[in-house]
Amino acid sequence: MIEVRPGGRRRIDRVLAPDYTEGVEQRPLSEVRELRDEAAQEETDLSYVRRLLHARIDIVLAEQRRRSEGGPTSVVEQLVGILSENAVRSTGSLGRAQMPEPSRAEAHRRHVETLVSDVDLSNVTSLTEEQIAHALRAYRAEEASVSRRRREVQVVMDQLNEEIARRYREGRASVDDLLAASRLRRQDGADEPEED
């Protein structure tokens, strides 16, 4: 289960801290954007973990179906279909722009793999009914926890996006300022000497 630790140093602890968006109306626009981007990266990571869990849940369910129906098609033969279905499944991001890559992909994979350390899905056909049921319970419980935290992070993102949009509506921010700041950041980066 994903726990949020008050005062913790992890990104999810910061993003879901009660004071994360406190006083956001008075903060500089650049700071509001930084907060929003940090929350968006956490949402991307949580979405990635959800996809990993969905794939494992689908593998276990496919093996349960194969056993109950007495089908000859092994899960290995179904794997491409299972994984491709997961790859194109909607993330339910409600039109939010996502960061292109999760920031800790390998750590997320290890986390999901250790959920059921006594169950090896690489040879799912060799598992007992009890092991399969245990794996399914563990994956579903973790998926519910991840989904709950992801929704909480999306609420934070929505608050920050609404604050940014409000400033544009009220004329307190402009696209020209955003483009100028972006050009300046690129120029500053281009002017830095290359390291030897």
ChimeraX commands (.cxc) that place a marker at each C-alpha (Angstrom):
marker #1 position 0.00,0.00,0.00 radius 0.5
marker #1 position 1.20,3.50,-0.79 radius 0.5
marker #1 position 1.40,5.44,2.44 radius 0.5
marker #1 position 1.86,9.17,2.63 radius 0.5
marker #1 position 4.23,10.17,5.43 radius 0.5
marker #1 position 3.59,13.60,6.96 radius 0.5
marker #1 position 6.80,15.61,6.63 radius 0.5
marker #1 position 8.30,12.90,4.40 radius 0.5
marker #1 position 10.89,13.70,1.77 radius 0.5
marker #1 position 9.47,11.64,-1.09 radius 0.5
marker #1 position 7.70,13.47,-3.89 radius 0.5
marker #1 position 4.32,11.89,-3.05 radius 0.5
marker #1 position 4.72,13.03,0.57 radius 0.5
marker #1 position 5.28,16.60,-0.61 radius 0.5
marker #1 position 2.54,16.65,-3.25 radius 0.5
marker #1 position -0.10,15.21,-0.92 radius 0.5
marker #1 position 0.92,17.29,2.10 radius 0.5
marker #1 position -2.02,19.44,3.26 radius 0.5
marker #1 position 0.02,22.65,2.80 radius 0.5
marker #1 position 1.32,21.88,-0.72 radius 0.5
marker #1 position -1.11,24.28,-2.40 radius 0.5
marker #1 position -1.51,26.58,0.60 radius 0.5
marker #1 position -1.34,30.25,-0.37 radius 0.5
marker #1 position -0.94,29.33,-4.02 radius 0.5
marker #1 position -2.88,32.46,-5.05 radius 0.5
marker #1 position -0.03,34.64,-3.72 radius 0.5
marker #1 position 2.88,32.59,-5.08 radius 0.5
marker #1 position 4.72,33.60,-8.25 radius 0.5
marker #1 position 3.41,31.96,-11.41 radius 0.5
marker #1 position 6.74,30.19,-12.00 radius 0.5
marker #1 position 6.46,28.56,-8.57 radius 0.5
marker #1 position 2.87,27.46,-9.24 radius 0.5
marker #1 position 4.04,25.87,-12.49 radius 0.5
marker #1 position 6.88,24.09,-10.67 radius 0.5
marker #1 position 4.41,22.69,-8.14 radius 0.5
marker #1 position 2.11,21.59,-10.96 radius 0.5
marker #1 position 4.98,19.95,-12.85 radius 0.5
marker #1 position 6.11,18.08,-9.73 radius 0.5
marker #1 position 2.57,16.82,-9.16 radius 0.5
marker #1 position 2.30,15.87,-12.85 radius 0.5
marker #1 position 5.49,13.80,-12.61 radius 0.5
marker #1 position 4.10,11.98,-9.58 radius 0.5
marker #1 position 0.86,11.31,-11.45 radius 0.5
marker #1 position 2.88,9.91,-14.37 radius 0.5
marker #1 position 4.79,7.59,-12.05 radius 0.5
marker #1 position 1.60,6.38,-10.38 radius 0.5
marker #1 position 0.03,5.79,-13.80 radius 0.5
marker #1 position 3.06,3.71,-14.77 radius 0.5
marker #1 position 2.75,1.57,-11.63 radius 0.5
marker #1 position -0.96,1.08,-12.38 radius 0.5
marker #1 position -0.15,-0.17,-15.88 radius 0.5
marker #1 position 2.40,-2.62,-14.46 radius 0.5
marker #1 position -0.20,-3.89,-12.01 radius 0.5
marker #1 position -2.91,-4.14,-14.67 radius 0.5
marker #1 position -0.61,-6.26,-16.84 radius 0.5
marker #1 position 0.06,-8.65,-13.96 radius 0.5
marker #1 position -3.62,-8.82,-13.03 radius 0.5
marker #1 position -4.47,-9.61,-16.66 radius 0.5
marker #1 position -1.85,-12.37,-16.77 radius 0.5
marker #1 position -3.22,-13.99,-13.62 radius 0.5
marker #1 position -6.82,-13.68,-14.84 radius 0.5
marker #1 position -5.88,-15.19,-18.21 radius 0.5
marker #1 position -4.36,-18.19,-16.45 radius 0.5
marker #1 position -7.45,-18.58,-14.25 radius 0.5
marker #1 position -9.66,-18.47,-17.37 radius 0.5
marker #1 position -7.46,-20.99,-19.16 radius 0.5
marker #1 position -7.73,-23.38,-16.24 radius 0.5
marker #1 position -11.47,-22.99,-15.72 radius 0.5
marker #1 position -12.25,-23.35,-19.44 radius 0.5
marker #1 position -9.68,-26.08,-20.01 radius 0.5
marker #1 position -8.23,-24.10,-22.90 radius 0.5
marker #1 position -5.09,-25.30,-24.59 radius 0.5
marker #1 position -3.73,-21.80,-25.28 radius 0.5
marker #1 position -1.04,-21.01,-22.74 radius 0.5
marker #1 position -0.73,-17.60,-21.15 radius 0.5
marker #1 position 2.64,-17.24,-22.87 radius 0.5
marker #1 position 0.87,-17.48,-26.24 radius 0.5
marker #1 position -1.61,-14.84,-25.06 radius 0.5
marker #1 position 1.05,-12.56,-23.61 radius 0.5
marker #1 position 1.45,-10.28,-26.63 radius 0.5
marker #1 position -2.30,-9.64,-26.67 radius 0.5
marker #1 position -2.46,-9.09,-22.90 radius 0.5
marker #1 position 0.43,-6.63,-22.88 radius 0.5
marker #1 position -0.67,-4.76,-26.01 radius 0.5
marker #1 position -4.16,-4.35,-24.57 radius 0.5
marker #1 position -2.59,-2.81,-21.48 radius 0.5
marker #1 position -0.40,-0.52,-23.55 radius 0.5
marker #1 position -3.36,1.06,-25.36 radius 0.5
marker #1 position -5.81,1.08,-22.44 radius 0.5
marker #1 position -6.88,4.57,-21.47 radius 0.5
marker #1 position -5.06,5.98,-18.47 radius 0.5
marker #1 position -8.10,8.06,-17.54 radius 0.5
marker #1 position -6.02,11.21,-17.41 radius 0.5
marker #1 position -9.03,13.40,-18.22 radius 0.5
marker #1 position -7.12,15.39,-20.83 radius 0.5
marker #1 position -4.18,16.15,-18.57 radius 0.5
marker #1 position -0.83,16.42,-20.32 radius 0.5
marker #1 position 1.48,13.78,-18.92 radius 0.5
marker #1 position 5.24,13.76,-18.61 radius 0.5
marker #1 position 6.65,11.48,-21.29 radius 0.5
marker #1 position 8.49,9.05,-18.98 radius 0.5
marker #1 position 8.14,7.80,-15.42 radius 0.5
marker #1 position 11.05,9.01,-13.32 radius 0.5
marker #1 position 11.81,5.78,-11.43 radius 0.5
marker #1 position 10.75,3.01,-13.81 radius 0.5
marker #1 position 13.17,0.37,-12.53 radius 0.5
marker #1 position 12.28,1.04,-8.88 radius 0.5
marker #1 position 8.58,0.79,-9.76 radius 0.5
marker #1 position 9.11,-2.55,-11.51 radius 0.5
marker #1 position 10.99,-3.93,-8.50 radius 0.5
marker #1 position 8.23,-2.72,-6.17 radius 0.5
marker #1 position 5.53,-4.49,-8.18 radius 0.5
marker #1 position 7.62,-7.66,-8.43 radius 0.5
marker #1 position 8.14,-7.83,-4.65 radius 0.5
marker #1 position 4.42,-7.60,-3.91 radius 0.5
marker #1 position 4.14,-11.35,-4.26 radius 0.5
marker #1 position 7.73,-12.44,-3.77 radius 0.5
marker #1 position 6.77,-16.11,-3.52 radius 0.5
marker #1 position 4.94,-16.07,-6.87 radius 0.5
marker #1 position 6.92,-16.16,-10.10 radius 0.5
marker #1 position 4.74,-15.06,-13.01 radius 0.5
marker #1 position 7.38,-16.06,-15.53 radius 0.5
marker #1 position 5.93,-19.58,-15.33 radius 0.5
marker #1 position 2.36,-18.88,-14.28 radius 0.5
marker #1 position 1.16,-22.31,-15.41 radius 0.5
marker #1 position 3.24,-23.96,-12.67 radius 0.5
marker #1 position 1.50,-22.03,-9.87 radius 0.5
marker #1 position -1.06,-23.59,-7.58 radius 0.5
marker #1 position -4.61,-22.24,-7.44 radius 0.5
marker #1 position -3.79,-20.81,-4.00 radius 0.5
marker #1 position -0.69,-18.99,-5.30 radius 0.5
marker #1 position -2.65,-17.53,-8.20 radius 0.5
marker #1 position -5.46,-16.37,-5.89 radius 0.5
marker #1 position -2.89,-14.84,-3.51 radius 0.5
marker #1 position -1.16,-13.00,-6.36 radius 0.5
marker #1 position -4.47,-11.66,-7.66 radius 0.5
marker #1 position -5.48,-10.37,-4.22 radius 0.5
marker #1 position -2.11,-8.68,-3.71 radius 0.5
marker #1 position -2.08,-7.03,-7.14 radius 0.5
marker #1 position -5.67,-5.83,-6.84 radius 0.5
marker #1 position -5.10,-4.38,-3.36 radius 0.5
marker #1 position -2.02,-2.51,-4.55 radius 0.5
marker #1 position -3.81,-1.30,-7.68 radius 0.5
marker #1 position -6.63,0.10,-5.51 radius 0.5
marker #1 position -4.08,1.89,-3.32 radius 0.5
marker #1 position -2.18,3.32,-6.30 radius 0.5
marker #1 position -5.42,4.42,-7.98 radius 0.5
marker #1 position -6.58,6.18,-4.81 radius 0.5
marker #1 position -3.28,8.08,-4.48 radius 0.5
marker #1 position -3.31,8.91,-8.19 radius 0.5
marker #1 position -6.78,10.47,-7.88 radius 0.5
marker #1 position -5.56,12.51,-4.89 radius 0.5
marker #1 position -2.59,13.77,-6.90 radius 0.5
marker #1 position -4.91,14.64,-9.80 radius 0.5
marker #1 position -6.98,16.80,-7.43 radius 0.5
marker #1 position -3.79,18.71,-6.53 radius 0.5
marker #1 position -2.92,19.08,-10.23 radius 0.5
marker #1 position -6.42,20.36,-10.95 radius 0.5
marker #1 position -6.10,23.00,-8.19 radius 0.5
marker #1 position -2.78,24.21,-9.59 radius 0.5
marker #1 position -4.00,24.17,-13.19 radius 0.5
marker #1 position -7.08,26.14,-12.15 radius 0.5
marker #1 position -4.87,28.75,-10.45 radius 0.5
marker #1 position -2.75,29.09,-13.60 radius 0.5
marker #1 position -5.87,29.34,-15.78 radius 0.5
marker #1 position -7.38,31.95,-13.43 radius 0.5
marker #1 position -4.33,34.16,-13.83 radius 0.5
marker #1 position -4.60,33.97,-17.61 radius 0.5
marker #1 position -8.33,34.74,-17.49 radius 0.5
marker #1 position -7.74,37.75,-15.25 radius 0.5
marker #1 position -4.85,39.01,-17.38 radius 0.5
marker #1 position -2.28,38.46,-14.61 radius 0.5
marker #1 position -0.32,36.12,-16.90 radius 0.5
marker #1 position 0.19,36.07,-20.63 radius 0.5
marker #1 position 1.32,33.60,-23.22 radius 0.5
marker #1 position 3.90,36.18,-24.39 radius 0.5
marker #1 position 5.49,36.17,-20.91 radius 0.5
marker #1 position 5.56,32.38,-20.93 radius 0.5
marker #1 position 7.22,32.27,-24.35 radius 0.5
marker #1 position 9.75,34.94,-23.37 radius 0.5
marker #1 position 10.67,33.04,-20.19 radius 0.5
marker #1 position 11.02,29.83,-22.20 radius 0.5
marker #1 position 13.32,31.54,-24.74 radius 0.5
marker #1 position 15.40,32.99,-21.92 radius 0.5
marker #1 position 15.81,29.56,-20.28 radius 0.5
marker #1 position 16.91,28.07,-23.62 radius 0.5
marker #1 position 19.40,30.90,-24.20 radius 0.5
marker #1 position 20.82,30.54,-20.70 radius 0.5
marker #1 position 21.27,26.84,-21.27 radius 0.5
marker #1 position 22.91,27.40,-24.66 radius 0.5
marker #1 position 25.33,29.98,-23.26 radius 0.5
marker #1 position 26.64,27.68,-20.52 radius 0.5
marker #1 position 30.13,26.40,-21.29 radius 0.5
marker #1 position 30.37,22.74,-22.11 radius 0.5
marker #1 position 32.06,20.54,-19.55 radius 0.5
marker #1 position 35.26,18.77,-20.58 radius 0.5
marker link #1:1,2 radius 0.2
marker link #1:2,3 radius 0.2
marker link #1:3,4 radius 0.2
marker link #1:4,5 radius 0.2
marker link #1:5,6 radius 0.2
marker link #1:6,7 radius 0.2
marker link #1:7,8 radius 0.2
marker link #1:8,9 radius 0.2
marker link #1:9,10 radius 0.2
marker link #1:10,11 radius 0.2
marker link #1:11,12 radius 0.2
marker link #1:12,13 radius 0.2
marker link #1:13,14 radius 0.2
marker link #1:14,15 radius 0.2
marker link #1:15,16 radius 0.2
marker link #1:16,17 radius 0.2
marker link #1:17,18 radius 0.2
marker link #1:18,19 radius 0.2
marker link #1:19,20 radius 0.2
marker link #1:20,21 radius 0.2
marker link #1:21,22 radius 0.2
marker link #1:22,23 radius 0.2
marker link #1:23,24 radius 0.2
marker link #1:24,25 radius 0.2
marker link #1:25,26 radius 0.2
marker link #1:26,27 radius 0.2
marker link #1:27,28 radius 0.2
marker link #1:28,29 radius 0.2
marker link #1:29,30 radius 0.2
marker link #1:30,31 radius 0.2
marker link #1:31,32 radius 0.2
marker link #1:32,33 radius 0.2
marker link #1:33,34 radius 0.2
marker link #1:34,35 radius 0.2
marker link #1:35,36 radius 0.2
marker link #1:36,37 radius 0.2
marker link #1:37,38 radius 0.2
marker link #1:38,39 radius 0.2
marker link #1:39,40 radius 0.2
marker link #1:40,41 radius 0.2
marker link #1:41,42 radius 0.2
marker link #1:42,43 radius 0.2
marker link #1:43,44 radius 0.2
marker link #1:44,45 radius 0.2
marker link #1:45,46 radius 0.2
marker link #1:46,47 radius 0.2
marker link #1:47,48 radius 0.2
marker link #1:48,49 radius 0.2
marker link #1:49,50 radius 0.2
marker link #1:50,51 radius 0.2
marker link #1:51,52 radius 0.2
marker link #1:52,53 radius 0.2
marker link #1:53,54 radius 0.2
marker link #1:54,55 radius 0.2
marker link #1:55,56 radius 0.2
marker link #1:56,57 radius 0.2
marker link #1:57,58 radius 0.2
marker link #1:58,59 radius 0.2
marker link #1:59,60 radius 0.2
marker link #1:60,61 radius 0.2
marker link #1:61,62 radius 0.2
marker link #1:62,63 radius 0.2
marker link #1:63,64 radius 0.2
marker link #1:64,65 radius 0.2
marker link #1:65,66 radius 0.2
marker link #1:66,67 radius 0.2
marker link #1:67,68 radius 0.2
marker link #1:68,69 radius 0.2
marker link #1:69,70 radius 0.2
marker link #1:70,71 radius 0.2
marker link #1:71,72 radius 0.2
marker link #1:72,73 radius 0.2
marker link #1:73,74 radius 0.2
marker link #1:74,75 radius 0.2
marker link #1:75,76 radius 0.2
marker link #1:76,77 radius 0.2
marker link #1:77,78 radius 0.2
marker link #1:78,79 radius 0.2
marker link #1:79,80 radius 0.2
marker link #1:80,81 radius 0.2
marker link #1:81,82 radius 0.2
marker link #1:82,83 radius 0.2
marker link #1:83,84 radius 0.2
marker link #1:84,85 radius 0.2
marker link #1:85,86 radius 0.2
marker link #1:86,87 radius 0.2
marker link #1:87,88 radius 0.2
marker link #1:88,89 radius 0.2
marker link #1:89,90 radius 0.2
marker link #1:90,91 radius 0.2
marker link #1:91,92 radius 0.2
marker link #1:92,93 radius 0.2
marker link #1:93,94 radius 0.2
marker link #1:94,95 radius 0.2
marker link #1:95,96 radius 0.2
marker link #1:96,97 radius 0.2
marker link #1:97,98 radius 0.2
marker link #1:98,99 radius 0.2
marker link #1:99,100 radius 0.2
marker link #1:100,101 radius 0.2
marker link #1:101,102 radius 0.2
marker link #1:102,103 radius 0.2
marker link #1:103,104 radius 0.2
marker link #1:104,105 radius 0.2
marker link #1:105,106 radius 0.2
marker link #1:106,107 radius 0.2
marker link #1:107,108 radius 0.2
marker link #1:108,109 radius 0.2
marker link #1:109,110 radius 0.2
marker link #1:110,111 radius 0.2
marker link #1:111,112 radius 0.2
marker link #1:112,113 radius 0.2
marker link #1:113,114 radius 0.2
marker link #1:114,115 radius 0.2
marker link #1:115,116 radius 0.2
marker link #1:116,117 radius 0.2
marker link #1:117,118 radius 0.2
marker link #1:118,119 radius 0.2
marker link #1:119,120 radius 0.2
marker link #1:120,121 radius 0.2
marker link #1:121,122 radius 0.2
marker link #1:122,123 radius 0.2
marker link #1:123,124 radius 0.2
marker link #1:124,125 radius 0.2
marker link #1:125,126 radius 0.2
marker link #1:126,127 radius 0.2
marker link #1:127,128 radius 0.2
marker link #1:128,129 radius 0.2
marker link #1:129,130 radius 0.2
marker link #1:130,131 radius 0.2
marker link #1:131,132 radius 0.2
marker link #1:132,133 radius 0.2
marker link #1:133,134 radius 0.2
marker link #1:134,135 radius 0.2
marker link #1:135,136 radius 0.2
marker link #1:136,137 radius 0.2
marker link #1:137,138 radius 0.2
marker link #1:138,139 radius 0.2
marker link #1:139,140 radius 0.2
marker link #1:140,141 radius 0.2
marker link #1:141,142 radius 0.2
marker link #1:142,143 radius 0.2
marker link #1:143,144 radius 0.2
marker link #1:144,145 radius 0.2
marker link #1:145,146 radius 0.2
marker link #1:146,147 radius 0.2
marker link #1:147,148 radius 0.2
marker link #1:148,149 radius 0.2
marker link #1:149,150 radius 0.2
marker link #1:150,151 radius 0.2
marker link #1:151,152 radius 0.2
marker link #1:152,153 radius 0.2
marker link #1:153,154 radius 0.2
marker link #1:154,155 radius 0.2
marker link #1:155,156 radius 0.2
marker link #1:156,157 radius 0.2
marker link #1:157,158 radius 0.2
marker link #1:158,159 radius 0.2
marker link #1:159,160 radius 0.2
marker link #1:160,161 radius 0.2
marker link #1:161,162 radius 0.2
marker link #1:162,163 radius 0.2
marker link #1:163,164 radius 0.2
marker link #1:164,165 radius 0.2
marker link #1:165,166 radius 0.2
marker link #1:166,167 radius 0.2
marker link #1:167,168 radius 0.2
marker link #1:168,169 radius 0.2
marker link #1:169,170 radius 0.2
marker link #1:170,171 radius 0.2
marker link #1:171,172 radius 0.2
marker link #1:172,173 radius 0.2
marker link #1:173,174 radius 0.2
marker link #1:174,175 radius 0.2
marker link #1:175,176 radius 0.2
marker link #1:176,177 radius 0.2
marker link #1:177,178 radius 0.2
marker link #1:178,179 radius 0.2
marker link #1:179,180 radius 0.2
marker link #1:180,181 radius 0.2
marker link #1:181,182 radius 0.2
marker link #1:182,183 radius 0.2
marker link #1:183,184 radius 0.2
marker link #1:184,185 radius 0.2
marker link #1:185,186 radius 0.2
marker link #1:186,187 radius 0.2
marker link #1:187,188 radius 0.2
marker link #1:188,189 radius 0.2
marker link #1:189,190 radius 0.2
marker link #1:190,191 radius 0.2
marker link #1:191,192 radius 0.2
marker link #1:192,193 radius 0.2
marker link #1:193,194 radius 0.2
marker link #1:194,195 radius 0.2
marker link #1:195,196 radius 0.2
view
